[in-house]
Amino acid sequence: MLTERMEAKRMSQQMDWYLQEVERYEELGFLRKKTLMEELDIIAQRFPHHLAVVEGNRRLTYEELLQEIEQLSTGFLSLGWQQGDRVLMQLPNTIEFITVLFSLLKIGVQPVLMLPSHREVEIDTVAKMVQPIAYICCSSYLGFQYECMAAQVIPQHKSIRYIVTVGESTIQWPASYTHVTVDQLKERNYSLAISASPHYRDTALYLLSGGTTGIPKIIPKIHEAYAYNAFASAEKCGMTPETAYMAVLSISHDYPLCSPGILGTLFTGGKVVLCQTSSFDEAFHEIEKEQVTHTAIVPTIASLWLEAFEWYEDLNMSSLEVVLIGAAHIEQEMAVQFMNTFHCKIQQGYGLGEGITCFTALNDPVEIVTSCQGQAISIGDEIKIIDELGREVPQGQLGELVAKGPYTFGGYYQASALNAEIFTKDYFLRTGDKARITSDGNIQIVGRVREQINRAGENVIPSEIESFLRTQPMIKDAAVVGLPDKDLGESICAFIVTDGQRMERDEICSYLFHIGVAPYKLPDRIIYVERLPFINVGKVDKKKLKQMAMESEASMH
């Protein structure tokens, strides 16, 4: 009981300071005191006949989108759902993602955005944490049976009483569950009025953190702050009512959802084009068909698109103006080749679902675009680089990036102990990223604060070695991790992807040495892999790489 009271007190203190921050940003004019649904209503009144969303041959104008949202929201109300209820929403890039999302936002039901790639473990873990009343999914999609998976997990969670599917059910659910399809909800002729709309300071939705701890961290996003994130990102990326944004990454991620993503596009009156996958075959045809102007990808996808371009030279992709690159650093050679091949601009970005979002400027020279992550999207953002003791370091020096601004969140869901660690005393969010601020004010991310390798007392930043390795013509990609070593403390292990060729470790070290890499930074071990494992949007799963290295070493003894 004492522990519960202490937890409640910490939660209350946390919300007190966050509310004060929100009020301050309202007074400064950054936050518009509107919900996400209200922002969509405003733009739909201006452009009712503009195309809002396209998925294959399906097309909705803004007026038609609002009609679908209205039908679905009354359908959800007819189930007895209420403001503050939480639901797990696991939908792919379909029109239903958008209509379901906004219908929930309209009535104040809070979706937890699960990724299409999540499976039983993630569903089970998140359900235990948030106690949802419902699970929303496709019956099946791209060959995977989501409803069958749900049937294995849902019975373990008594809070879940409703199953909502896109598509006809493939499961005979017990009578204790209410199962309904999205189409059935839209067909219900209820004339239910929403008793009270959600407040613009209420939690709109929950994102899942892209961390690698294995335990999801749940990120609450409030309406007006998340709307501001979308508006500010859209402005930074030059979006207008003529923008056609193509979503190839899962829109359950913050990056393609709101940075500026589909929300930034919709709130400026543009057109959202939804792709099932990031496959060049699908994406290239959509660029031509829908006259796509903007898209967001990661470096690995950029590399694949470059390789495939010559097979599709007959397609007209001249509409493409801006490609956003995020989640990982893009090398200068690849960026220049991409811009020359697709005749577009690249904006490199950096962001966290928890807060800060940065992009290089549309008029930045290629040297800036490829060497840093640009500047924060809002003049209300405050950025500092601090040392281990929390002291701000001189410009140009490395330290931890901390930030706060109009769209920074107030802490993870039900994690007061963790929240006490991730904010400084003056409420700056600790990003955990090692960075510097350049002489022209741009942010340059060099790695994770705790990711650096301590090899025989020398600190080595993996991303630096990865960049050097990728300059070797035979090496297509590389990832570097630190491994426990009884003599060195940590040794340097490089995972390398090639087209099949192999070099000995001595050859690789000789190459690195001759281009100026210090001897203590040379890899102690080389492991060749067909491809690097990834988590979330293009981030290398270094936890898995370390596990692979340890297993490989164990098998040798």
Solvent accessible surface area in square Angstrom, and as a share of the most:
residue,aa,sasa,rsa
1,M,161,0.72
2,L,114,0.57
3,T,104,0.61
4,E,116,0.52
5,R,141,0.52
6,M,106,0.47
7,E,58,0.26
8,A,62,0.48
9,K,131,0.55
10,R,98,0.36
11,M,56,0.25
12,S,59,0.38
13,Q,99,0.44
14,Q,21,0.09
15,M,96,0.43
16,D,78,0.40
17,W,31,0.11
18,Y,20,0.08
19,L,78,0.39
20,Q,118,0.52
21,E,27,0.12
22,V,7,0.04
23,E,63,0.28
24,R,85,0.31
25,Y,7,0.03
26,E,16,0.07
27,E,150,0.67
28,L,105,0.52
29,G,59,0.57
30,F,35,0.15
31,L,7,0.03
32,R,115,0.42
33,K,100,0.42
34,K,66,0.28
35,T,5,0.03
36,L,0,0.00
37,M,12,0.05
38,E,73,0.33
39,E,4,0.02
40,L,0,0.00
41,D,46,0.24
42,I,66,0.34
43,I,9,0.05
44,A,2,0.02
45,Q,128,0.57
46,R,157,0.57
47,F,33,0.14
48,P,41,0.26
49,H,140,0.63
50,H,64,0.29
51,L,54,0.27
52,A,0,0.00
53,V,0,0.00
54,V,0,0.00
55,E,31,0.14
56,G,35,0.34
57,N,147,0.75
58,R,101,0.37
59,R,108,0.39
60,L,22,0.11
61,T,28,0.16
62,Y,0,0.00
63,E,76,0.34
64,E,70,0.31
65,L,1,0.00
66,L,33,0.16
67,Q,103,0.46
68,E,37,0.17
69,I,1,0.00
70,E,83,0.37
71,Q,87,0.39
72,L,0,0.00
73,S,0,0.00
74,T,14,0.08
75,G,1,0.01
76,F,0,0.00
77,L,34,0.17
78,S,29,0.19
79,L,19,0.09
80,G,49,0.47
81,W,5,0.02
82,Q,125,0.56
83,Q,79,0.35
84,G,37,0.36
85,D,35,0.18
86,R,58,0.21
87,V,0,0.00
88,L,0,0.00
89,M,0,0.00
90,Q,3,0.01
91,L,1,0.00
92,P,7,0.05
93,N,7,0.04
94,T,8,0.05
95,I,3,0.01
96,E,18,0.08
97,F,0,0.00
98,I,0,0.00
99,T,2,0.01
100,V,0,0.00
101,L,0,0.00
102,F,0,0.00
103,S,0,0.00
104,L,0,0.00
105,L,1,0.01
106,K,41,0.17
107,I,4,0.02
108,G,8,0.08
109,V,0,0.00
110,Q,23,0.10
111,P,0,0.00
112,V,0,0.00
113,L,1,0.01
114,M,0,0.00
115,L,15,0.08
116,P,26,0.16
117,S,80,0.52
118,H,23,0.10
119,R,82,0.30
120,E,72,0.32
121,V,115,0.66
122,E,56,0.25
123,I,1,0.00
124,D,27,0.14
125,T,36,0.21
126,V,0,0.00
127,A,0,0.00
128,K,125,0.53
129,M,61,0.27
130,V,0,0.00
131,Q,98,0.43
132,P,0,0.00
133,I,20,0.10
134,A,0,0.00
135,Y,0,0.00
136,I,0,0.00
137,C,0,0.00
138,C,6,0.03
139,S,8,0.05
140,S,48,0.31
141,Y,34,0.13
142,L,111,0.55
143,G,73,0.71
144,F,60,0.25
145,Q,77,0.34
146,Y,11,0.04
147,E,0,0.00
148,C,49,0.29
149,M,7,0.03
150,A,1,0.01
151,A,26,0.20
152,Q,123,0.55
153,V,4,0.03
154,I,0,0.00
155,P,80,0.50
156,Q,120,0.53
157,H,11,0.05
158,K,198,0.84
159,S,23,0.15
160,I,4,0.02
161,R,115,0.42
162,Y,29,0.11
163,I,0,0.00
164,V,0,0.00
165,T,0,0.00
166,V,30,0.17
167,G,38,0.37
168,E,132,0.59
169,S,40,0.26
170,T,80,0.46
171,I,48,0.24
172,Q,172,0.76
173,W,23,0.08
174,P,76,0.48
175,A,113,0.87
176,S,90,0.58
177,Y,36,0.14
178,T,55,0.32
179,H,53,0.24
180,V,3,0.02
181,T,4,0.03
182,V,3,0.02
183,D,82,0.42
184,Q,83,0.37
185,L,0,0.00
186,K,41,0.17
187,E,123,0.55
188,R,83,0.30
189,N,155,0.79
190,Y,108,0.41
191,S,115,0.74
192,L,74,0.37
193,A,92,0.71
194,I,52,0.27
195,S,120,0.77
196,A,57,0.44
197,S,79,0.51
198,P,13,0.08
199,H,84,0.38
200,Y,49,0.19
201,R,70,0.26
202,D,50,0.26
203,T,31,0.18
204,A,2,0.01
205,L,0,0.00
206,Y,10,0.04
207,L,4,0.02
208,L,31,0.15
209,S,19,0.12
210,G,28,0.27
211,G,42,0.40
212,T,67,0.39
213,T,85,0.49
214,G,66,0.64
215,I,121,0.61
216,P,25,0.15
217,K,44,0.19
218,I,1,0.00
219,I,2,0.01
220,P,27,0.17
221,K,5,0.02
222,I,16,0.08
223,H,2,0.01
224,E,3,0.01
225,A,3,0.02
226,Y,0,0.00
227,A,3,0.02
228,Y,33,0.12
229,N,3,0.01
230,A,0,0.00
231,F,47,0.20
232,A,9,0.07
233,S,0,0.00
234,A,0,0.00
235,E,143,0.64
236,K,51,0.21
237,C,0,0.00
238,G,34,0.32
239,M,14,0.06
240,T,61,0.35
241,P,44,0.27
242,E,134,0.60
243,T,5,0.03
244,A,5,0.04
245,Y,1,0.00
246,M,0,0.00
247,A,1,0.01
248,V,7,0.04
249,L,18,0.09
250,S,28,0.18
251,I,1,0.00
252,S,4,0.03
253,H,28,0.13
254,D,22,0.11
255,Y,30,0.11
256,P,1,0.00
257,L,0,0.00
258,C,0,0.00
259,S,6,0.04
260,P,0,0.00
261,G,0,0.00
262,I,0,0.00
263,L,0,0.00
264,G,0,0.00
265,T,0,0.00
266,L,0,0.00
267,F,5,0.02
268,T,28,0.16
269,G,0,0.00
270,G,1,0.01
271,K,32,0.14
272,V,0,0.00
273,V,0,0.00
274,L,4,0.02
275,C,0,0.00
276,Q,91,0.40
277,T,52,0.30
278,S,34,0.22
279,S,50,0.33
280,F,53,0.22
281,D,68,0.35
282,E,47,0.21
283,A,0,0.00
284,F,0,0.00
285,H,84,0.37
286,E,19,0.09
287,I,0,0.00
288,E,57,0.26
289,K,104,0.44
290,E,5,0.02
291,Q,96,0.43
292,V,0,0.00
293,T,17,0.10
294,H,4,0.02
295,T,0,0.00
296,A,1,0.01
297,I,0,0.00
298,V,4,0.03
299,P,15,0.09
300,T,43,0.25
301,I,17,0.08
302,A,0,0.00
303,S,32,0.20
304,L,96,0.48
305,W,1,0.00
306,L,23,0.11
307,E,87,0.39
308,A,0,0.00
309,F,40,0.16
310,E,118,0.53
311,W,163,0.57
312,Y,34,0.13
313,E,118,0.53
314,D,126,0.65
315,L,28,0.14
316,N,83,0.42
317,M,15,0.07
318,S,90,0.58
319,S,20,0.13
320,L,3,0.02
321,E,94,0.42
322,V,7,0.04
323,V,0,0.00
324,L,0,0.00
325,I,0,0.00
326,G,3,0.03
327,A,37,0.29
328,A,45,0.35
329,H,68,0.30
330,I,1,0.00
331,E,36,0.16
332,Q,89,0.40
333,E,142,0.64
334,M,46,0.21
335,A,0,0.00
336,V,51,0.29
337,Q,96,0.43
338,F,0,0.00
339,M,37,0.17
340,N,98,0.50
341,T,32,0.18
342,F,7,0.03
343,H,155,0.69
344,C,12,0.07
345,K,104,0.44
346,I,4,0.02
347,Q,0,0.00
348,Q,1,0.00
349,G,7,0.07
350,Y,29,0.11
351,G,37,0.35
352,L,31,0.15
353,G,15,0.14
354,E,17,0.08
355,G,0,0.00
356,I,2,0.01
357,T,3,0.02
358,C,0,0.00
359,F,5,0.02
360,T,1,0.00
361,A,33,0.26
362,L,55,0.27
363,N,132,0.68
364,D,38,0.20
365,P,74,0.47
366,V,43,0.25
367,E,100,0.45
368,I,32,0.16
369,V,5,0.03
370,T,5,0.03
371,S,49,0.32
372,C,2,0.01
373,Q,11,0.05
374,G,0,0.00
375,Q,80,0.35
376,A,21,0.16
377,I,20,0.10
378,S,10,0.06
379,I,172,0.87
380,G,10,0.10
381,D,19,0.10
382,E,70,0.32
383,I,42,0.21
384,K,48,0.20
385,I,8,0.04
386,I,4,0.02
387,D,34,0.17
388,E,168,0.75
389,L,134,0.66
390,G,36,0.35
391,R,149,0.54
392,E,114,0.51
393,V,25,0.14
394,P,84,0.53
395,Q,122,0.54
396,G,36,0.35
397,Q,98,0.44
398,L,61,0.30
399,G,7,0.07
400,E,24,0.11
401,L,0,0.00
402,V,0,0.00
403,A,3,0.02
404,K,24,0.10
405,G,3,0.03
406,P,5,0.03
407,Y,1,0.00
408,T,13,0.08
409,F,4,0.02
410,G,8,0.08
411,G,3,0.03
412,Y,15,0.06
413,Y,30,0.11
414,Q,114,0.51
415,A,27,0.21
416,S,5,0.04
417,A,55,0.43
418,L,56,0.28
419,N,7,0.04
420,A,74,0.58
421,E,118,0.53
422,I,23,0.12
423,F,19,0.08
424,T,22,0.13
425,K,203,0.86
426,D,64,0.33
427,Y,84,0.32
428,F,11,0.05
429,L,5,0.02
430,R,86,0.31
431,T,9,0.05
432,G,6,0.06
433,D,10,0.05
434,K,30,0.13
435,A,0,0.00
436,R,68,0.25
437,I,35,0.18
438,T,29,0.17
439,S,109,0.70
440,D,77,0.40
441,G,29,0.28
442,N,10,0.05
443,I,4,0.02
444,Q,37,0.17
445,I,38,0.19
446,V,26,0.15
447,G,12,0.11
448,R,106,0.39
449,V,41,0.24
450,R,208,0.76
451,E,51,0.23
452,Q,57,0.26
453,I,2,0.01
454,N,74,0.38
455,R,44,0.16
456,A,63,0.49
457,G,63,0.60
458,E,77,0.34
459,N,83,0.42
460,V,0,0.00
461,I,28,0.14
462,P,2,0.01
463,S,36,0.23
464,E,59,0.27
465,I,0,0.00
466,E,15,0.07
467,S,33,0.21
468,F,60,0.25
469,L,1,0.00
470,R,66,0.24
471,T,74,0.43
472,Q,24,0.10
473,P,122,0.77
474,M,56,0.25
475,I,9,0.04
476,K,91,0.39
477,D,28,0.15
478,A,0,0.00
479,A,1,0.00
480,V,0,0.00
481,V,3,0.02
482,G,6,0.06
483,L,6,0.03
484,P,98,0.62
485,D,46,0.24
486,K,198,0.84
487,D,118,0.61
488,L,48,0.24
489,G,48,0.46
490,E,50,0.22
491,S,13,0.09
492,I,0,0.00
493,C,0,0.00
494,A,0,0.00
495,F,0,0.00
496,I,0,0.00
497,V,14,0.08
498,T,22,0.13
499,D,108,0.56
500,G,64,0.62
501,Q,86,0.38
502,R,174,0.64
503,M,20,0.09
504,E,126,0.57
505,R,93,0.34
506,D,102,0.53
507,E,92,0.41
508,I,1,0.00
509,C,12,0.07
510,S,51,0.33
511,Y,55,0.21
512,L,0,0.00
513,F,107,0.44
514,H,146,0.65
515,I,74,0.37
516,G,64,0.62
517,V,4,0.02
518,A,34,0.26
519,P,89,0.56
520,Y,69,0.26
521,K,31,0.13
522,L,25,0.12
523,P,0,0.00
524,D,38,0.20
525,R,51,0.18
526,I,30,0.15
527,I,30,0.15
528,Y,38,0.14
529,V,25,0.14
530,E,145,0.65
531,R,174,0.64
532,L,7,0.04
533,P,23,0.14
534,F,81,0.34
535,I,39,0.20
536,N,54,0.28
537,V,15,0.09
538,G,10,0.10
539,K,77,0.33
540,V,34,0.20
541,D,22,0.12
542,K,36,0.15
543,K,117,0.50
544,K,100,0.42
545,L,0,0.00
546,K,86,0.36
547,Q,106,0.47
548,M,61,0.27
549,A,0,0.00
550,M,90,0.40
551,E,99,0.44
552,S,41,0.26
553,E,73,0.33
554,A,69,0.54
555,S,92,0.60
556,M,141,0.63
557,H,179,0.80
